[in-house]
Amino acid sequence: MDDQTKIRLLMKINRLSGRKLAELSGVPASTINSFLRLNNVPTHTTLTAICSVFGMTLEQFIFFEYIPPDMPPGIVAILKRSRRLSLHDQEKLISIIDIMFFDGEFIDEDDS
């Protein structure tokens, strides 16, 4: 998930407009708009100020992934643990799941 998508999601979750985010972060509204609409890359300082509004450090923001509140706890645990795996091990895990639940048939993520 890219930075713009994360910020839009956090704004939606926290019911913040771009103007309110600017006010709370101390970042000019024009900078927020430029970042969200034109995909301009924010500076470290700007992103840190935005993150503080959401009660996050920059590191937490970088590794932030939205998990829907109704997701079963077992799936959440699997997702959190799988982030620590290498890409090769992630592919192995996907293969194991395919074998367990789909008789080894390849499942395209776009089809789900």
C-alpha positions in Angstrom: 0.0 0.0 0.0 1.5 3.3 -1.0 1.8 6.3 1.3 -1.1 8.2 -0.3 -3.4 5.3 0.1 -2.4 4.8 3.7 -3.0 8.4 4.5 -6.4 8.5 2.8 -7.4 5.3 4.7 -6.2 6.8 8.0 -8.1 10.0 7.2 -11.2 8.0 6.5 -10.9 5.9 9.6 -10.4 9.0 11.7 -13.0 11.1 9.8 -10.5 13.8 8.9 -10.6 16.1 5.9 -7.5 17.3 4.2 -8.0 20.7 5.8 -8.4 19.2 9.3 -5.3 17.0 8.8 -3.4 20.1 7.8 -4.6 22.0 10.8 -3.7 19.2 13.3 -0.4 18.4 11.7 0.8 22.0 11.1 1.4 21.1 7.5 0.0 23.6 5.0 -3.2 22.5 3.3 -1.6 23.1 -0.1 1.1 20.5 0.8 -1.4 18.0 1.9 -3.5 18.5 -1.3 -0.4 18.3 -3.4 0.6 15.0 -1.8 -2.8 13.4 -2.0 -3.8 14.7 -5.4 -0.6 15.0 -7.4 1.3 12.1 -5.8 4.1 14.4 -4.8 6.5 12.7 -2.3 6.4 14.4 1.1 9.5 15.2 3.0 10.5 13.2 6.1 9.4 16.1 8.3 6.0 16.4 6.6 5.3 12.7 6.9 6.4 12.6 10.5 4.0 15.5 11.3 1.1 13.7 9.5 1.9 10.5 11.3 1.8 12.2 14.7 -1.9 13.2 14.0 -2.7 9.5 13.8 -0.6 8.7 16.9 2.0 6.8 14.9 5.7 7.0 14.5 7.1 7.1 11.0 8.3 3.5 11.4 4.7 2.4 12.4 3.3 4.2 9.4 5.8 2.5 7.0 4.8 -0.9 8.2 1.1 -0.1 8.6 -1.4 -2.5 7.0 -5.1 -2.1 7.4 -6.8 -5.1 8.9 -10.6 -5.0 8.9 -12.1 -5.2 12.4 -14.2 -8.2 11.5 -11.3 -10.3 10.3 -11.0 -13.5 12.4 -8.2 -13.5 14.9 -6.5 -16.6 13.4 -6.2 -14.9 10.0 -4.8 -11.7 11.7 -2.2 -13.8 13.4 -1.2 -15.5 10.1 -1.0 -12.2 8.3 1.2 -10.6 11.0 3.5 -13.6 11.2 3.8 -14.0 7.4 5.2 -10.4 7.1 8.4 -11.7 8.7 8.9 -14.4 6.1 11.2 -14.0 3.1 9.5 -13.8 -0.3 10.6 -17.4 -1.0 9.0 -18.6 2.3 5.8 -16.6 1.6 5.6 -18.4 -1.8 6.0 -21.7 0.0 3.2 -20.8 2.5 0.9 -19.8 -0.3 1.6 -23.2 -2.0 0.8 -25.0 1.3 -2.5 -23.2 1.6 -3.3 -23.9 -2.0 -2.7 -27.6 -1.4 -4.6 -27.7 1.9 -7.7 -25.9 0.6 -7.7 -26.0 -3.1 -6.2 -29.4 -4.0 -3.0 -27.8 -5.2 -4.9 -25.7 -7.8 -3.3 -22.3 -8.4 -5.6 -19.5 -7.1 -5.1 -16.2 -8.8 -5.5 -13.3 -6.3 -7.4 -11.3 -8.8 -10.1 -14.0 -8.9 -10.9 -13.9 -5.2 
